[in-house]
């Protein structure tokens, strides 16, 4: 083999390695729209092997009338890259609600050929929602500090005055003074709950066994608000520890399981499923730093209730958003705050058949050392 041929082969192998490393589906289509190349992620995305993809056209894998084909033709005509955002390519083959951003560019060395890269919107939307939830939690933080200072002090005066009046009024009016006392107590209780948001101290984090946390939450639920609901487990036993605060994780999942129980209500076939899984590939910024962390640990709380209405879903984690008659709308806002401070992401998928809250969290950074027998003590 000549030196030139060997260099060309080495460059081709290197290009193949690079494209398979990119965590995005990438394909190249020829002048006849046949797929001439597909990287490893494209095989997963189109649910077909590279050999199968190479025997057919892109048209077979996208829905009828998809703008992808006209986009590719536009690239050929302009000989320039084209981007298209939020393109719906949902189909039975690719899956429902498949929304992607498309990046297409010509290949000058191969006239008529176009390279197409897909980016699923779900990843970008998770990051967008994460930043929205953190912003909502910050707004509650400022409101909590203001309420604690400006409201609790005058409320104590109102309550004291009502108690003094109670000793000097008739039995008929005493009911009104008790009403004032009860209502001031209720407002103070609400402000106390909101003061949790103003706690900006650094979180003490350490390796935590998530299954121990979920078992604890399940025991609380079964002995209280979810005593008549079947709680199932779908755990990955090989999951590494999560880098988190155990008490705050209990607070998060207790809130989520309680929400699930309330969504189920009194239906006889109510079920809540607690699930854990390893999902590599998600990286986001840590609040207050320039670091980016991987969030490979996925924890889900699923219920078979009636679901969340579509108009509430986009703002579900905002403060004071609730569908409960006597709810304050702070539970899920607090959950979003805690998850965000851990550098994690929380999202909600809902339909009339049920709701799934999905929490993505970082693994303990020294998991590799633990696997090699260099374990440190765990507080889990």
TAQUIKA-V330831 format. One record per pair of residues at least 6 apart in sequence whose ideal C-beta (glycine too) atoms are under 7 Angstrom apart, sorted by the first residue. I is the first residue (numbers start at 0). J is the second residue. Records with the same first field share a line. If there is no record, write none. Layout:
I=J  J
//
This chain:
18=25  38
19=38  39
21=38
22=40  280
23=40  116  117  118
24=40  41  44  116  117
25=38  41  114  116
26=34  36  37  41  115
27=35  36  106  112  114
28=34  35  57  71  112  113  115
29=35  111  112
30=111  112
32=56  57  58  68
33=55  56
34=52  53  55  57
35=53  112
37=49  52
42=48  49
44=117
45=52  60
46=92
57=67
58=68
60=92  93
61=67  88  90
62=88  89  90
65=88
66=83  86
67=86  88  101
70=81  83  101  103
71=103  113  115
73=81
74=80  81  103  104  105  113
75=105  111  113
78=105
80=103  104
81=103
82=101  102
83=101
84=100
85=98  100  120
86=99  101
87=98
88=97  99
89=95  96  97
98=120
99=117  118  119  120
100=118  120
101=115  117
102=116
103=113  115
104=113  114
105=113
106=112  113  114
125=344  346
126=283
128=346
129=283  339  344
132=316  335  339  345
133=286  339
135=316  317  318  332  335
136=196  332  335  336  339
138=318
139=193  196  318  332
140=196  197
142=193
143=193  194  196  197
144=197
146=190  193
147=190  194  197
150=190
151=187  190
154=183  186  187
157=179  183
158=180  183
161=176  179  180
162=180
164=176
165=173  176  177
168=176
189=327
192=327  329
193=329
195=333
196=333  336
202=244  247  340  341
203=244
204=242  243  244
205=377  378
206=240  242  363  377  379
207=240  241  243  245  248  379
208=240  379
209=238  241  275  298
210=234  275
211=379
212=245  248  249  252
213=252  273
215=249
216=249  252  253  256
217=230  273
219=253
220=230  256  260
221=230
224=257  260
225=256  260  271
228=260  263  269  270  271
229=269  270
230=271  273
231=270  272
232=273
233=272  274
234=275
235=275  276  277
238=275  277  296
239=362  363  366
240=362  363  366  377  379
241=296  360  362  363
242=361  362  363  364
243=341  360
245=378  379
247=337
250=337
251=334  337  338
252=300
254=330  331  333  334
255=300  334  356
256=271  300
258=330
259=271  300  302  304
260=271
262=302  304  305  354
263=269  302  303  304
269=303
270=303
271=300  302
272=301
273=300
274=299  301
275=297  298
276=297
277=295  296
278=295  297
279=295
281=293  294  359
282=291  292  293
283=291  292  294  342  344
284=291
285=292  342
286=339  340  342
292=342  361
293=361
294=343  344  359  360  361
295=362
296=359  360  362
297=357  359
298=358  360
299=355  356  357
300=356
301=353  355
302=353  354
303=352  353
304=353  354
305=351
306=349  350  351  352  353  354
307=315  347  349  354
311=320  322
312=347  349
314=320
315=331  347
316=331  332  335
317=332
318=328  329  332
319=328
320=328
321=327  328
334=345
335=345
338=344  345  358
341=360
342=361
343=358  359  360  361
344=359
345=356  358
346=357
347=354  356
348=355  357
365=375
//
